Amino acid sequence: MRLSVRVDTNPHSGIRTMFALAAGYPDAANLGVGEPDYATPDFIVERAARALREGATKYTPNAGIPELRKALAVKLAAENGIAGTERNVLVATGACETLMLAIASVIDEGDEILVPDPCWPNYFGQIHFVGGVVRPVPTRPEEAFHLKAEAVERALTSRTRALLLNSPSNPTGAVLRREELEAIADVVRRRDLVVISDEPYEHLVYDGRDHVSLASLPDMADRVLTVNSFSKTYAMTGWRVGYVHGPEAIIAAMGRLQENFSSCVNAAAQVACLAALEGSQEVVETMRRGYLRRRDLLVEGLRALPGVRCHLPEGAFYAFPDISSFGRSSVEMARLLLEEAGVVTVPGDAFGAAGEGFLRLSFAASEETIEKALERMGRFLKSLV
Ligand SMILES: Cc1ncc(COP(=O)(O)O)c(C=O)c1O
């Protein structure tokens, strides 16, 4: 059957390509996957089970159950400094679908959207899906891959409609500082841009850094769609619950679009997410401390390897080491590490041209897996130098 042009030309995720290759190596130490290895906390699972027994088995309103939307509005005001009511909040199927709805609500065919380079590659496919044009804004290793307002300004054209932000960043771990966001906000205001700010790693910041939401800065709430998710914060990737805060008119439009995608999010999962917000947040901090230990283990180990340089990720759960000294492409290095060393990584070029020369390694894996990967990489890389 003939495929639609949209599907036929949809960019392939380099992460998925790597996973397809890795499937042939079941004993590989896998640092490729961007997913917590922690289980969802018990009290959240129990609440979902009870909700199912109590009848949360039906469709819900498109934008989510009112109790969850209200609780999210309270959370966003208290934690992120973003004011609003439930009418400013919509619940969707993970940050994935939430981003898709956000992009589809503001991008028309031919509109350009700026994205940090490197960035999470799903943005490419999502923007392509609505006929938008990706314009990468390079970030530099010397600046710890922080997105700079000057670089945003340089990338603007007369077709630029929006900017996509992601702090803490997948894959670089960059956490933008308030002053950097203020400078970006200044460009956004002057050039009348819309911002989609993807913040699913907000709770995974280290070394005393703060997560700042762009929408909390003056005059930003009317221009910013803040996308977030329960996936990483509560180790709930498989539950598929995300949410977005934005101006009422855009949120209402997304609700209408949601009807075409999934109609609504799984009812019991929404009740469980309400319990996650209302329960003790100690579970979040415990997991964060776990990731911090693993980050230090992985980064120290990588820095001790021959030919590898690695900056310290400020947030999220990825190390992004520089492996350019080996004189091979990141795809070739990732393939060799898989086939010769039994370690799954993701080549940096999957995240954009500025990621070439780097690999992404997740530290959302057990300490045992991290140690095994380091030991295998050490042996293999010594044979290359
Ligand atoms: C930057 C970024 N945004 C969004 C997502 C999607 O998360 P969700 O599981 O909520 O769809 C991910 C998942 O890896 C991510 O890394």
The ligand as a Gaussian input file, in Angstrom:
#p B3LYP/6-31G(d) Opt

LIG

0 1
 C       13.142000      16.046000      26.523000
 C       12.020000      15.092000      26.562000
 N       10.778000      15.535000      26.358000
 C        9.721000      14.706000      26.384000
 C        9.873000      13.355000      26.629000
 C        8.653000      12.475000      26.601000
 O        8.267000      12.074000      27.853000
 P        6.882000      11.328000      28.106000
 O        7.223000       9.976000      28.624000
 O        6.182000      12.155000      29.123000
 O        6.134000      11.266000      26.824000
 C       11.152000      12.840000      26.828000
 C       11.338000      11.388000      27.040000
 O       12.416000      10.856000      26.974000
 C       12.256000      13.721000      26.804000
 O       13.494000      13.298000      27.018000

